[in-house]
Amino acid sequence: MNDKNQTLVSEIVLLGFQNLHNFKIPLFSLFLLIYIMTVWENVFIIVLVSSSRNLQSPMYFLLRQLALSDLLGSTIIVPILLQTVFDKTKVSLFGCISQISFFSATEAFECLLLAVMSYDRYVAICIPLRYSSIMNQRVCQKFIFTSWTLSFGIEMSIVNLIGVLKFCDQNTINHFFCDLFPLLELSCSDTSFFQVEVIVQSIPLVFCPLILITVSYMCIAHAILKIVSNTGRQKAFSTCSSHLAVVSIFYGTLIAIYLTPSRKQLQTISKVLSLLYTIVIPMINPVIYSLRSTNIKEALKKSINL
């Protein structure tokens, strides 16, 4: 197509939930309630872990980082989500790309963080005598700094690639937030190389952490099976059951979203999975850890008694 005949796009229209216009108030109330609970729960975890002397181990330091990541990711998505409930929402192209970059960075960080948390559980169960020397505060801080740096570094390179693309004529996305692949479908440039680049760059952020998590839990399972007493097995398993539940939900939803074909009849399913991925998981993660952790329950009781 000749450049003179192309109309360059400067803003993106998010259709949101146009087919559910009769349920605007209930949907808005539900999403707002979920967000309020998400903020309250994750801020509570951050404050509780920071203030309690009994929650100063590496495991809870990493849990605090998970709560921060969930809080940031949800905050990036929900404001625009709430707007799309009532009507289609216009977002500048720059704003759309910014949302993609920041949300992708938080999710990439969470992938890396879950891998670090699985390594922490591996060390605690498989080589407990060296736990304090391997997983000390300084090492955990290096892990977190490296994870944030790697996440933002790779995501910024992807943003630079998006900036080279041209968007012409079409500017409508049938979604409630700016997602990467729906945005690429609007581009009038050749995106084949870009999509390959995204897949290649996702290897260190998604696939490598998943492999590390899988190997860690294989080693943990082997170590637990060698424990003679049932009480010992249950105690060892309880220390990593919360993390295993979070990993299963997070990666299960993530894989389901990107394995779902992008056909029109499956757009509703894609939106539901995206809702689970973007706003429900950040809400249930603190609940999972709070219900399974005796130390958090005790710290909560002490804070209430004070």
C-alpha positions in Angstrom: 0.0 0.0 0.0 1.2 3.5 -0.8 2.2 5.6 2.2 0.1 8.5 0.9 -3.0 6.3 1.1 -2.4 5.3 4.7 -3.9 6.9 7.7 -1.5 6.6 10.6 -3.1 5.6 13.9 -2.5 7.8 17.0 -4.9 6.2 19.4 -6.3 2.7 20.1 -9.9 1.9 20.9 -10.5 -0.8 23.5 -14.0 -2.4 23.1 -14.0 -4.0 26.5 -17.3 -5.7 27.3 -19.6 -4.2 24.8 -21.7 -7.5 24.5 -22.5 -7.3 28.3 -24.0 -3.7 28.3 -26.9 -4.9 30.4 -24.5 -5.9 33.3 -22.4 -2.7 33.4 -23.1 -1.8 37.1 -22.7 -5.4 38.4 -19.4 -5.9 36.4 -18.1 -2.5 37.5 -18.9 -3.2 41.2 -17.3 -6.7 41.0 -14.1 -5.5 39.4 -13.8 -2.6 41.7 -14.4 -4.9 44.7 -11.7 -7.3 43.5 -9.3 -4.4 43.0 -9.9 -3.0 46.5 -9.4 -6.5 48.0 -6.2 -6.9 45.9 -4.8 -3.6 47.1 -5.7 -4.3 50.7 -4.4 -7.9 50.8 -1.1 -7.1 49.1 -0.4 -4.0 51.1 -1.2 -6.0 54.2 1.3 -8.7 53.3 4.0 -6.0 52.5 3.4 -4.2 55.8 3.1 -7.4 57.9 6.3 -9.0 56.5 8.2 -5.7 56.9 7.1 -5.2 60.5 7.1 -8.7 62.0 10.3 -10.1 63.5 9.0 -13.7 62.8 8.7 -13.0 59.1 12.3 -11.9 58.3 13.4 -15.2 56.6 14.2 -15.2 52.8 10.9 -16.9 52.0 8.9 -14.0 53.4 11.2 -11.4 51.8 10.4 -13.0 48.5 6.7 -13.2 49.3 6.8 -9.4 49.9 8.2 -8.9 46.4 5.5 -11.1 45.0 2.9 -9.0 46.7 4.5 -5.8 45.3 4.5 -7.3 41.8 0.8 -8.3 42.1 -0.1 -4.9 43.4 1.7 -3.1 40.5 0.4 -5.4 37.8 -3.2 -5.1 39.0 -2.9 -1.3 39.3 -1.6 -1.0 35.7 -4.7 -2.9 34.3 -7.7 -2.2 36.5 -8.2 1.6 35.9 -8.6 1.1 32.1 -10.6 -2.1 32.7 -13.1 -0.1 34.8 -13.5 2.4 32.0 -14.2 -0.2 29.3 -17.0 -1.7 31.4 -19.2 1.4 30.6 -18.1 2.2 27.1 -15.3 1.6 24.6 -12.2 3.5 25.7 -9.7 5.4 23.7 -6.0 5.2 24.6 -3.2 6.9 22.9 -0.8 4.7 21.0 2.0 5.7 23.4 -0.2 5.0 26.4 -1.1 1.6 24.9 2.5 0.7 24.4 3.4 1.9 27.9 0.7 -0.3 29.4 2.1 -3.3 27.5 5.6 -2.6 28.6 5.0 -2.0 32.3 2.5 -4.9 32.7 4.8 -7.3 30.7 7.7 -6.2 32.9 5.8 -7.0 36.1 4.7 -10.4 34.8 8.2 -11.2 33.6 9.5 -10.3 37.0 6.9 -12.6 38.6 8.0 -15.5 36.4 11.6 -15.0 37.5 10.5 -14.4 41.1 8.6 -17.7 41.2 11.7 -19.5 40.0 13.8 -17.8 42.8 11.1 -18.9 45.3 11.3 -22.5 44.0 15.1 -22.4 44.4 14.6 -21.1 48.0 12.3 -24.1 48.8 14.8 -26.5 47.1 17.6 -25.3 49.3 15.4 -25.3 52.5 14.3 -28.9 51.9 17.2 -30.6 50.1 20.2 -28.9 51.7 18.8 -27.4 54.9 22.2 -27.2 56.7 23.5 -24.7 54.2 20.3 -22.8 53.9 21.3 -19.8 55.9 24.6 -19.4 54.0 23.1 -19.8 50.5 19.9 -17.9 50.9 20.9 -14.9 53.0 19.5 -11.4 52.8 22.3 -10.1 50.5 21.8 -13.0 48.0 18.0 -12.4 47.9 18.5 -8.7 47.2 20.8 -9.6 44.3 18.2 -12.0 42.9 15.5 -9.3 43.1 17.6 -6.6 41.6 18.7 -8.9 38.8 15.1 -10.0 38.1 13.8 -6.4 37.9 16.7 -5.3 35.7 16.4 -8.3 33.3 12.6 -7.9 33.1 12.6 -4.2 32.3 15.7 -4.5 30.1 14.2 -7.1 27.8 10.7 -5.4 27.8 12.2 -2.1 26.9 13.9 -3.7 23.9 10.5 -5.0 22.8 9.0 -1.6 23.2 11.7 -0.1 20.9 10.8 -2.7 18.3 7.1 -1.8 18.6 8.1 1.9 18.0 9.4 1.0 14.6 6.1 -0.5 13.5 3.4 1.5 11.6 -0.2 1.4 12.6 -2.6 2.3 9.8 -6.4 2.6 9.4 -7.5 -0.1 12.0 -7.3 1.0 15.6 -9.8 -1.2 17.4 -8.9 -4.0 19.8 -11.6 -6.3 21.2 -10.1 -6.5 24.6 -10.2 -4.6 28.0 -6.5 -3.7 28.0 -3.6 -3.3 25.6 -2.2 -6.7 25.0 0.8 -7.3 22.8 -0.4 -9.7 20.1 -3.8 -8.0 19.5 -1.9 -4.7 19.0 0.5 -6.4 16.5 -2.5 -7.6 14.5 -3.4 -3.9 13.9 0.0 -3.1 12.4 0.3 -2.6 8.7 4.1 -3.4 8.9 5.5 -6.9 8.6 5.5 -8.3 12.1 6.8 -11.8 11.4 10.4 -10.9 12.5 9.0 -9.1 15.6 6.9 -12.1 16.7 10.0 -14.3 16.4 12.0 -11.8 18.4 9.4 -11.7 21.1 9.4 -15.5 21.4 13.2 -15.6 21.5 13.3 -12.9 24.2 10.7 -14.7 26.2 12.9 -17.7 26.7 15.0 -16.3 29.6 11.9 -14.7 31.1 9.3 -17.5 30.9 10.6 -20.8 29.7 13.9 -20.9 31.7 12.1 -20.0 35.0 9.5 -22.7 34.3 12.3 -25.3 33.7 14.0 -24.2 36.9 10.8 -24.5 38.8 10.1 -28.0 37.4 13.6 -29.3 38.2 13.5 -27.8 41.7 10.2 -29.6 42.5 11.5 -32.8 41.0 14.4 -32.6 43.5 12.0 -31.6 46.3 9.7 -34.5 45.6 12.6 -36.9 45.6 13.8 -35.5 48.9 10.4 -35.7 50.5 9.9 -39.3 49.4 13.1 -40.2 51.3 11.8 -38.9 54.6 10.7 -41.8 56.7 8.0 -40.3 59.0 4.7 -39.2 57.6 4.8 -36.1 59.9 8.2 -35.1 58.4 6.8 -35.5 54.9 3.8 -33.4 55.7 5.9 -30.7 57.3 8.3 -30.6 54.3 5.4 -30.5 51.8 3.6 -27.8 53.7 6.6 -25.4 53.3 6.3 -25.4 49.5 2.6 -26.2 48.9 1.5 -22.5 48.8 4.2 -21.7 46.2 3.3 -24.8 44.2 -0.3 -23.7 44.1 0.6 -20.2 43.0 2.9 -21.5 40.3 0.2 -23.9 39.0 -2.4 -21.2 38.7 -0.1 -18.6 37.3 1.5 -20.7 34.6 -1.6 -22.7 33.9 -3.6 -19.5 33.1 -0.6 -18.0 31.2 -0.2 -21.1 29.0 -4.0 -21.4 28.4 -4.2 -17.7 27.2 -1.4 -18.0 24.6 -2.4 -21.5 23.4 -6.0 -20.4 22.8 -6.4 -19.7 19.1 -7.3 -16.1 18.3 -10.6 -16.8 16.5 -13.5 -14.6 17.0 -15.7 -17.2 18.6 -13.0 -17.7 21.3 -12.6 -14.1 22.2 -14.9 -14.4 25.2 -12.8 -17.3 26.5 -9.7 -15.3 26.0 -11.1 -12.4 28.0 -12.2 -14.6 30.8 -8.7 -16.1 31.0 -7.2 -12.7 30.8 -9.3 -11.6 33.7 -8.1 -14.5 35.8 -4.5 -13.6 34.8 -4.6 -9.9 35.4 -6.9 -9.3 38.3 -8.0 -12.5 40.0 -4.6 -14.1 40.5 -3.2 -11.0 42.3 -6.1 -11.2 44.7 -5.9 -14.9 45.5 -2.0 -15.1 45.9 -2.0 -13.4 49.4 -5.0 -15.6 50.4 -3.1 -18.8 49.4 0.0 -17.9 51.4 -2.0 -16.6 54.4 -4.1 -19.8 54.7 -1.1 -22.1 54.4 1.5 -20.2 56.5 1.4 -20.7 60.3 3.9 -17.9 60.8 1.7 -15.4 58.9 -1.3 -16.4 61.0 0.7 -16.0 64.2 2.0 -12.6 63.1 -1.5 -11.5 62.2 -2.8 -12.5 65.7 0.0 -10.5 67.3 -0.7 -7.5 65.2 -4.5 -7.7 66.1 -3.7 -8.1 69.8 -1.5 -5.0 69.7 
